[in-house]
Amino acid sequence: MKISEAQKKYRQQRQALINQRKQLVKKRDELQKRVPASEEEKAYFSEAAATLELSIKEVSQKFDENQTVLDQLAEQHAAVWNGEVSKQQKDALQDAAMEVGKIMTVFRRISSGAIVPAKDEQKLMEYSMEMYKAAKNLAAMRLMEEKRKKYDSLWEDEDKIEEEYDPQGKADNAEAAVDLPEIEIPEIE
């Protein structure tokens, strides 16, 4: 069962248990307000109150069990969510590192006097005008020394569309790894 489905199911059960407990407490309070006229009625009210108290305890116990399952599901949901966010951050950092690597390669190529595409020069200028000027000055000094090499752009793969991350969707659709007990709502007598 998916985490989101299990959470929905157990939240519904929790609400049913809350409603059931309210009804039982209300019945118990009504019995306690009544003044028994005879010893027979007193015994009956006492027995009915004890039965209701046991029912309230049973519903409270089921509520606590249900809350434990909901807490475990929330922890698992958060773990999946955090994993997806970490993956997204890792990918962003990796992309940034690759970008800096490309910038440094373009700097090296320009400073060695090679011919690089205008797009690559533009990327270097956008990153750092000082680096661009330094590369061009080094290139001017080497221009007289050796033949210039020509390179293809390093950013040709930039036009590809990357998939978007959806941590909430991943967390909601992950399989629940929590031991899910059967949902039972005790009957009110």
C-alpha positions as CSV (number, residue, x, y, z in Angstrom):
1,M,0.0,0.0,0.0
2,K,1.3,3.5,-0.8
3,I,2.1,5.8,2.0
4,S,-0.4,8.4,1.0
5,E,-3.2,5.8,0.8
6,A,-2.2,4.3,4.2
7,Q,-2.1,7.8,5.8
8,K,-5.6,8.6,4.4
9,K,-7.0,5.3,5.6
10,Y,-5.5,5.6,9.1
11,R,-6.6,9.2,9.5
12,Q,-10.1,8.2,8.7
13,Q,-9.9,5.4,11.3
14,R,-8.5,7.9,13.8
15,Q,-11.5,10.3,13.2
16,A,-13.9,7.4,13.6
17,L,-12.2,6.4,16.9
18,I,-12.4,10.0,18.1
19,N,-16.1,10.2,17.3
20,Q,-16.7,6.8,19.0
21,R,-14.9,7.9,22.1
22,K,-16.9,11.1,22.3
23,Q,-20.1,9.1,22.1
24,L,-19.0,6.7,24.9
25,V,-17.8,9.5,27.1
26,K,-21.1,11.3,26.6
27,K,-23.1,8.2,27.5
28,R,-20.9,7.7,30.6
29,D,-21.4,11.3,31.7
30,E,-25.2,11.0,31.2
31,L,-25.2,7.9,33.4
32,Q,-23.2,9.6,36.1
33,K,-25.7,12.5,36.1
34,R,-28.7,10.3,36.8
35,V,-29.6,9.8,40.4
36,P,-30.5,6.2,41.1
37,A,-33.8,5.7,43.0
38,S,-33.1,2.3,44.3
39,E,-30.2,-0.1,45.0
40,E,-31.2,-2.1,41.9
41,E,-30.8,1.0,39.7
42,K,-27.6,1.9,41.5
43,A,-26.1,-1.5,40.7
44,Y,-27.3,-1.2,37.0
45,F,-25.8,2.3,36.6
46,S,-22.6,1.2,38.2
47,E,-22.3,-1.8,35.9
48,A,-23.2,0.3,32.8
49,A,-20.6,2.9,33.8
50,A,-17.9,0.2,34.2
51,T,-18.8,-1.3,30.8
52,L,-18.6,2.2,29.2
53,E,-15.3,2.8,30.9
54,L,-13.9,-0.4,29.5
55,S,-15.2,0.5,26.1
56,I,-13.6,4.0,26.4
57,K,-10.2,2.4,27.4
58,E,-10.5,-0.1,24.4
59,V,-11.2,2.8,22.0
60,S,-8.3,4.8,23.5
61,Q,-6.0,1.9,23.1
62,K,-6.9,1.5,19.4
63,F,-6.5,5.2,19.0
64,D,-3.0,5.0,20.4
65,E,-2.1,2.1,18.1
66,N,-3.5,4.0,15.1
67,Q,-1.5,7.1,16.1
68,T,1.7,5.0,16.3
69,V,1.1,3.7,12.7
70,L,0.4,7.3,11.5
71,D,3.6,8.5,13.2
72,Q,5.6,5.7,11.5
73,L,4.0,6.6,8.1
74,A,4.9,10.2,8.6
75,E,8.5,9.4,9.4
76,Q,8.7,7.2,6.3
77,H,7.1,9.9,4.2
78,A,9.7,12.4,5.5
79,A,12.6,10.1,4.9
80,V,11.6,9.5,1.3
81,W,10.9,13.3,0.9
82,N,14.3,14.2,2.3
83,G,16.0,11.6,0.1
84,E,14.5,13.1,-3.0
85,V,15.4,16.6,-1.9
86,S,19.0,15.5,-1.2
87,K,19.2,13.9,-4.6
88,Q,17.9,17.1,-6.2
89,Q,20.5,19.2,-4.3
90,K,23.3,16.7,-5.2
91,D,22.3,17.0,-8.9
92,A,22.3,20.8,-8.7
93,L,25.7,20.9,-7.1
94,Q,27.0,18.4,-9.6
95,D,25.7,20.5,-12.5
96,A,27.3,23.6,-10.9
97,A,30.6,21.8,-10.6
98,M,30.4,20.7,-14.2
99,E,29.6,24.3,-15.3
100,V,32.7,25.6,-13.4
101,G,34.8,22.9,-15.1
102,K,33.6,24.0,-18.5
103,I,34.3,27.6,-17.6
104,M,37.9,26.6,-16.6
105,T,38.3,24.6,-19.8
106,V,37.2,27.6,-21.9
107,F,39.6,29.9,-20.0
108,R,42.4,27.4,-20.6
109,R,41.6,27.2,-24.3
110,I,41.3,30.9,-24.9
111,S,44.4,31.7,-22.9
112,S,46.3,29.1,-25.0
113,G,45.3,31.1,-28.1
114,A,42.8,28.6,-29.4
115,I,39.6,29.6,-31.2
116,V,36.5,28.8,-29.3
117,P,32.8,29.4,-30.2
118,A,31.3,32.7,-29.3
119,K,28.8,31.0,-27.1
120,D,31.7,29.6,-24.9
121,E,33.3,33.1,-24.8
122,Q,30.0,34.6,-23.7
123,K,29.7,32.0,-20.9
124,L,33.1,32.9,-19.6
125,M,32.3,36.6,-19.8
126,E,29.1,36.0,-17.8
127,Y,30.9,34.0,-15.2
128,S,33.8,36.5,-14.7
129,M,34.8,39.4,-16.9
130,E,38.2,39.4,-15.1
131,M,38.9,35.8,-16.1
132,Y,37.8,36.6,-19.7
133,K,40.2,39.6,-19.9
134,A,43.0,37.6,-18.5
135,A,42.4,34.7,-21.0
136,K,42.3,37.2,-23.9
137,N,45.6,38.9,-22.7
138,L,47.3,35.5,-22.4
139,A,46.0,34.6,-25.9
140,A,47.3,37.8,-27.4
141,M,50.8,37.0,-26.0
142,R,50.7,33.5,-27.4
143,L,49.1,34.4,-30.7
144,M,52.4,35.2,-32.2
145,E,54.1,32.0,-30.8
146,E,52.0,29.2,-32.3
147,K,49.2,28.1,-34.6
148,R,45.7,28.4,-33.1
149,K,43.5,25.4,-32.4
150,K,39.8,25.5,-33.0
151,Y,37.3,23.8,-30.5
152,D,33.5,23.0,-30.5
153,S,31.2,24.4,-27.9
154,L,31.1,22.8,-24.5
155,W,27.5,23.9,-23.9
156,E,25.8,22.1,-26.9
157,D,24.0,19.6,-24.6
158,E,22.4,22.5,-22.6
159,D,19.3,22.5,-24.9
160,K,18.2,19.1,-23.5
161,I,15.2,19.3,-21.2
162,E,15.8,17.8,-17.8
163,E,13.2,15.9,-15.8
164,E,11.7,17.8,-12.9
165,Y,11.8,16.5,-9.3
166,D,8.7,15.9,-7.4
167,P,9.7,14.9,-3.8
168,Q,6.1,15.1,-2.6
169,G,4.9,12.8,-5.4
170,K,7.8,10.4,-4.7
171,A,7.0,10.3,-1.0
172,D,3.3,9.9,-1.5
173,N,3.8,7.0,-4.0
174,A,6.5,5.1,-2.1
175,E,5.4,1.8,-0.7
176,A,4.6,1.8,3.1
177,A,7.3,-0.1,5.0
178,V,5.3,0.0,8.2
179,D,3.5,-3.0,9.6
180,L,-0.1,-2.0,9.0
181,P,-2.5,-3.7,11.4
182,E,-6.0,-4.4,10.4
183,I,-8.4,-1.5,10.9
184,E,-11.2,-2.4,13.3
185,I,-13.6,-0.1,15.0
186,P,-15.3,-1.6,18.0
187,E,-19.1,-1.6,17.9
188,I,-20.9,0.7,20.4
189,E,-23.4,-1.1,22.5
